[in-house]
Amino acid sequence: MPLIYRAANMVEAQLVVDELQSGGMEAHITGSYLSGAIGELPPSDVIGVWLLQERHTDRAREIIEDFEASRKLPAADWQCAQCSEPVGREFGACWNCGTSKPFV
């Protein structure tokens, strides 16, 4: 069971776990109980994402690289496909009708 990612916080760790799970891999987060020590300890030394099956390591690293690259791209405003309402880039769902933002 290899350590595949060191996260800056619990949200980032959960996002990585979600990406890995969507790729068909099982992973879990360790160090959540130590999050109170952040400030005294560097976050990357506290919160880790562990891959449950070592045979997926190479594919998991590719998924994580894609995830990190996508976070660096500036998001664009989008238009709701359901009601045609313009929606700001920071929203994951249409404020008017609740339709989820499409993945591009």
N, C-alpha and C positions, 0 to 999 in steps of 0.2 A: 504494500500500500504506500505509494510514493506521495510526498508532498509536491503538489503541482503548482501551487500559487501562494504567494504571501500577499495578503490584502492590507490596505490602508485602514479599512473599517469593516464593520459587519455588513453594511449595505453592498459594498464592492464584492465582498466574499460571496454573498448570496447571489448576486448577479452572475458571478463566474460559475457557481454551482448550477444555476438555472440554465446557462449556456451549455454546460457539459451534459446536463440531463436532457436537453433538447437534442443533443447529439448522440443520445443513447447510452450515456455513461453514468455511472453512479459515483457520487462524490459527497463528502461531508466537510463541515467546518469545525475546526478546533480552535480553542482559545477564547471562545465567546465569554466564558466565565472569568477571563482575565482582562476583559475590556476596561474594567475600572483601573487597571494599572497603566493604561495608555497615558502618556505624559511622563511617567517614570520610566517606562520602557517604550522603545520604538514600536509603532503599530505593526510593522512588518515582522517583528519578532514575536508578536502575540497571536495574530489571527492568521490561520492557514487553511488552505483548501487541499484536502487529501483525496486522491483518486483511489477508488476501491479495487480496481483491477489494473494491475501494472501493464498488461498487454495493450491498454489504450493510451499509454503515455504519449506517444508521438502524435496521435490524432488529437488528444486533449491539448497539447501545446499549440497545435495549429489553430484550434478553436479559440484558445485564449489570445493568441496573437491577433486573430481577426477581430475579436471582441475589443481588445485594446486599441487597435487601429480605428475601429468604428467610433469609439468614444472621442477620438481626436478630430473627427470630421465635424464641421459646423452643421447643425441641423437647419432645415429650412421650414418656413411656414408651409402649411398644407391646406388643401381644400377637402372638406368632407364629401365622400362619395355618395352618402345617403341624402344629405340635405343641401349640399353645395355651399355650406357656410365656411368662410375663411377661418382657419384656426391657427393660433400661434405655435411656433416650433416647440415650445416647452410643454405642450399638452399632449397626452397620450390618447385622449379621446375627445370627440367633438363636444364642446360645451352646450351646444344646442340640442342635439338628439342622442348623444351618448355613444355614437359609433366609434369603434376603436380606430386609432391611427393605422393606416396600412403600412406594412413592412415593405420596403423597397429594396 
